[in-house]
Amino acid sequence: MVALVSGVVSKQGTDLTPIILEAAQHHGLPPRLLVAQAIAESDLDERAERLGAWPDVSFGLWQQTVAYAPIGDQSNTATNIAAVRKALTTNLALAADIAAAQLGNYWARYAEPLETMGRYNWPSRGYVGNPNAANIRRGWDASARYLQDARTATGASTARREAFLAKLRSQFGTPYVFGGKAPGGFDCSGYLTWCAREAGVDLGDPLATNAEGLKRYCVELDVAQAAPGDVILFHSTYGEFGPDYATHCGVSLGVGSGRMYDAHVRTGDPEGAKETDIRQAYWQTHWLGGIWRPRSFLLVEESAPGTDATNADLINLIGYLQGDVAKALQDALDDAAATADDEHRRAVLQALQAAINTLRLSGISRPRTAVAADASPTTGPGRADLINLLGYLQGDVATALQDALDGATAATTDAKRRDAFQALRAAINTLRTAGQP
């Protein structure tokens, strides 16, 4: 998923959005990178120029250097310099295409925004150690305002993200144990899922979720949108599962950090849970691409920091729980009831557990209240009704589902299993119909 941009206007008043989107698509890079580079190089000034000592002579939005631009004859002659100046400052589509081609090459190699911008600015330096690093960072940060969904791309940490990161840090130094799912010893997915559960973030059951399984609890986004607490996945770190299957996982510290929290054992690295530099060639080679944002974050972040959820937010969330979540529960229940394969049934019951966790953790956490109902037959449900209904669904109904699921998991006879499935079905029906007249 690539984050699009809109409303990018030059100092001269030209809408740059169409040419940026076209050039970025053609050369396979996030459009935000082209915007950020133009801000860093020229502050979106079509006529910008730098007339330093040769070869430091460049023009236009992306400050293409005359000596290396793929137009003209690259010579230090007045005729050539004038021709390149005219081309880069009047043919903006050409300037965007040249910049996108160069950025695209670096993006394909490094897949990290600040490093890509650093290489464009100074190919032998990159971002780290680049004397222009502060300006590069300024361009990247300023470009966030042009994203179509700037709210989720700015990287601002929510309280739940901070809690997750703090819990991960609290386990630094825990030894690596393959298959480890508790503080005595973690593998990569055990480390993430255990800390997530402790912080109120749903990444699945630590005993049942591996790195590949984390995808079920996340939404894939472009790496340019990475924020602290998002999940990063890697392929082919062991076994032969293919380039699309995640075998390792970590937690991003945000765009430009070049760091993650993870648990691994690898020659030359400290063993166990720690902070890792993902700019190393090993991690760049095995990166699965993009980042994976826990759905728990997306639902919480629908309400802006410092604001309260509106009735529309609450109604939409309740609809999600009574629609999508209830359907996931029903599908898993039907599958579990129909199978005679114990292994398959266990897997389906794990899916039921995941759906129950989603019910409990999703959306705007609100305690049930004793506020008198403020609805009437003519005005519809009021705020107190909605909050109470949400609390009921995430409290009593989720508990009933959990109890029934525990009974199905522990059942030793078909009769007990049928009883547990009936209880599950009743709780699902309650989830679907609660609050309806």
N, C-alpha and C positions, 0 to 999 in steps of 0.2 A: 504494500500500500504506500503510495507516494503522496506526501502532503503537497497540495497545490497552493499557489500564491494568487493574490489579487490586489488591485489598487496600487501597483508599483508605478509611480510617476516620477519622471526626471525633473531636475531643477528647471528645465525649459518647458515643462508641462506636457511632455510626451508620455502617453500610456505605454509603458514598457512590458506590461503583463503578457500580451500575445506573443511577442518575439521571445521572451524568456521561456514561456511554457513550451513553445515549439522547439527552441534550441536545446532545452534540457531533455525533452523527450527524444529528440534525434540522437543525442549523445549519451543517453542513459544515466543521468544524474538528477538528484533532487533539485527542483527549481529554486528552492531556497538558497542553495549554494551560489547560483548566479546572482541572486539579489544581494546576498551577503558580500560577495566579492566586489560587486559594483559599489556598495556602500564603503567598503574598506579602501578601495582604490580611488574613488572619485566623489564619494557622497552623492551619487546619482547625477553627476554633472556630465552631460553629453560633450561639452567643450573642454573638459579638463585636459591639461597637458603637463608633462614634466620634461624640462629641457636641461638635463644635467650633462655631465661629461659623457661623451659617447662610450658605451652604448646605452647609457641611461637617458634615452629619449623615448617618450611614450605618450599615447594620446587616448582620449575617449573614456567611456564609462568604465571599461575594464583595464585601462592603461596598458594597451598592447605596445610592446617595445618594437620600434622600427627595425632594429637589427635582427629580430627573430620572428616578426609577424609573417605569416605565409602570404603576404601581398607585397607588391613592389619588388625591388631587387636587393633588399636588405643593406643597401649601401649608405654611407654617410655623405650623401650629396643633397644639396638644397632641393633639387627636383624630386628625388625619391621621398625625402622627408615631407615635402608639401603634398605629394600624392597620397602618402599613407595617412597623413593628418586628415585630409579631406575624406578619404574612404572611411576611416574609423569614427569620424565625428558626424558624418551625414548618413552613412548606410548602417543604421543601428542593428539591422538584422544580421548583416555581415559581421559586425563587431561581436554580437552575441554568439554567433555560430563559432567564431574563432575561440572566444573565451570558453564556451561550453566544450569544445573539442579538447582543449588543454585540461580543464577541470575534470572532464570525463575520464581522461587517461589516469589522472592521479586518484580519482574516486574509485576506479576499477582496481587499483593497486592497494589503496589504504582503507577505503570504506569508512573513513572517519572525517567529519566535516572540517575541524580545525587543522588537522594534518594536511588535508587536501588543499585548503586555502593557503596554508603555509608553503606548500610545494609550488603552488602557482606563483606566489610572491617571491620565493627564493628556493629554487629547486634543490639545491644542495643542503639546505638547512631544515626545511619543513617548519613545523610550528614550534617545537621545543628548541630553545636557543636562538630563535629568530628575533632580531632586534625590533621587528615590527609586530611581534606577537600581540601586544596590547591593542593595536589597531585592528588586527585580524579578529580578535575576540569582540571588539566593539562592533565590527561589521556583522558578525554572526548574531550577536545579541539583538542588534537593532533590526535585523531581518525578520525576527519573530512577529513583528507587528503586521507583516504582510501575509502571514499564513491565513488560510481560510478558516482554520480552527486554532487560533493563537492560544486559546485557553489550555489545550492539552499539549502544546508544543513548547511552551516557555520553560518547562523544566522546574516550575515552582513546586516545592515539596509540601505536601499536605501533612497534617499531624499523623495520619496513618502511615505515610511513607517514612516519616522520621522515626516512628515507633519500630517499623520493620528494620530500617537501617541500624538503629540502636541495638536491637536484639541480635542482629547479625554480628555487630562489633563485639557484643558481650561474649560471644562464643569464639573469638579469635584464640588460636592456639589449641583448640580442640583437635585431637589427632584424627587423621584420615583413616577410615575403616570402610572397605568396600561393602556396601549394603547397610552401613551404619545409619540409624535414624533417630538417634538420641544423643544428648550431650556427652556421653562417654566416648563416642566416636561417630563421626559423620562421613558419609559420602556426599557427593555434590548435591544431589536432589534432597537427601535427608536434611542437609544443612539448611537449604532454602525453605523446604516445606515445614520443618519444625519451627524455625524462627518466624515464618509467616503466620503459622497458627497461633503462636504465642502473642503476636502483634495484632491479631484480628484481621489478617489478610488471608483470603482463601486461595491457596495453591494446591489444594487436595490433601488427602490423608498421607502423612509422612511414610506410613507403612506400605502404601499402595501406589505412590506416584513417583515415576522416574523422570529423567530429564525430558524425554519425548512426551510424557504425559502432562507436563506443565502447559503444553499448548492448549489443552482443553480449558484451562482456567485463565487464559490470556487472549488479548487481541493483538495481532501482528501490526506493527507500525513501521514507517520508515525510520532508519537509524538517526536521521536528522532531528527526530522528535524525542530522542532519548531523554528521560528525566531520571533523577535519583530514585532508585527503587524498582525500575523496570528490569525485566529479565533478559539476559543474553543467552543464546543457545549456540552450541558448537557441535560439529559433526565429526565422525571418524577419529575420535580420540582413543577409541579402543574398538575391537571387533570389526566386523564387516557388514554394517547395516545400510550403507549407502549415503550419499551426500545430503539427503533431505531428512535424515533421521537424527534427532538430537541425542548425543551421548554424554554431553557435559553441559552444565549450566552455571551461571553466575548472576550477580545483580549489579547493574550499571550504576555508576556514580554521576551519570549525566553527560551530556554532550561536551566534548572537549577535555574531559577528565582523563581519558585513556586508562581508566582503572575500573576494577570490579571487585566485589566481595565473592569469594568462592572457597570451596574445599577441594583440594586435589593433592596428589603426590606425583612429582615429576622431577627428574634429575636436574639439579641445579636450583630448584625452588625450595623454599621452606615448606615443610609438610603440614597438611591440615588446613583448618579454616583461617583465612587471612585476606589481605588486600593484594590484588594481582595487577600487574601492568599488562594490559591487553594490546599494547602497541607492539609487543614482541612478535616476531615473524610467525612463531608457532600458532598463536591465537588468531592472528589475521588470516592464516591459511585455513584454519578449521572453523572460522566464524560461519554460522548458518545463514547470516544475512538478516538485516533488520533488527528490531527489538520487539519484545513481547510484553505488553502492558497488562498487569493483572486486572481482571474485570472489576475487582473490588475497588480499585482506584478510579476507574471510569465512572462508576456509579456514584461514589462519594463526591467526585469532582464536578458533577453536574451542577451542584450549587456552588457559587463563587465563595471564596473565603470571606468570612465576616457577614454573610447573608444567611437568611433562613430559607428553608425549602418552602416553595409556594404550594398552594393546593394542587396546582397542575403537576408539580413534581411528584407529590404524594400519590395522586391518581395514576400517573404514568407508572410509578414504581409498583403500586399495587396491581395494576394491569399486567405488568411484566411477571410478577410473582404468580398471579392467578392464571396467566396464560402460558408463557414459555417455560417457567419452572415447573408448573403443574404438568405440562405435557411431557417434559423430560422425565418426571417421576412416573407418570402413567406408562410411557413407553418402556422404561426400565422394568417396571413391575410386570407388564405383560410379557416381556422377554423372559424374566426370571420365572414366572409361573408356567411358561410354555416349555422350558428346557428340562431335560432329564440329565444333562451333563453337569456334574457338581462343579467342575472347574469353570465352566461358562457361567453357572449361576453365581459363583463367588465374584466373578468379574462384573456381572450385572449389579449385584448388591453393592459393589464398590461405586458403581455409577450412581446408584440411588443415594449413597452416602454423600457423594459430591453434590448432587442436586439439593440435598437437605442442607449442606453447608452453605450453598449459594443462597438458599432461602434465609438462613440465619444471618449471613454476613452482608448481603447485598444492600445497596442503597443508603438511605439516610437513617442512621441509627437513632431511634427515638424510644424512650421508655413509655410504657403505657401510662396514661394519666387518669386522674379522677375528675377531670374537668367536665362540667355538665355539657351535654350535647348541644351544639348551636345550630343544628339543622332543623329544617321543617319540611313537611311534605311538599311544599312548593319551591323551596330554595335548594333542596338537595343536601348532600352531606356537607357538614361544616368541617373546619380544621380539626376540632377535637375528635370528631367521629373518625376522620381519616387517620389521625395519629393512633387512636385506640385500635382501629382495625389493623394497621400495620404492626403494632405491638403484638396483637393477638396472633397474627399470621407468623411472625418471627419468634414468638414465644410458645404459646400453648400448642398451636398446630405443628410447629417444627418439633416440639417435644413429643407429640403423639406419633409423628412420622418416625422419629428416632427410636422410640420405644418399640414400634412395630417392626422396624428394620432390625433392631437388636434381637427381637424374637425370631424373625425369619432366619437371621444368621446363625442363631444358636439352636434352631429346630433340629431335632434328631429323627423325627418321623414325618411322614407325609401329612398326617392330620394336623400336627402342630404347625407345619409350614403353611398349610391352607388357612389355618386360623390367623397366622401372622400376616399373610397376604390380604386376607379380608380386612384386617385392621388397617393395613397400608392403604387399601382402596378407599376405606371410609375416610381416612385422614386426607387423602388427595381430594375426595369430593368436598370435604369441608374447606380445604384450601381454595377450591374453585368457586364455591358458592357463598363463602363467608361475606357477610355484609350486604348481601342481595336481599331485597324485600321478598 
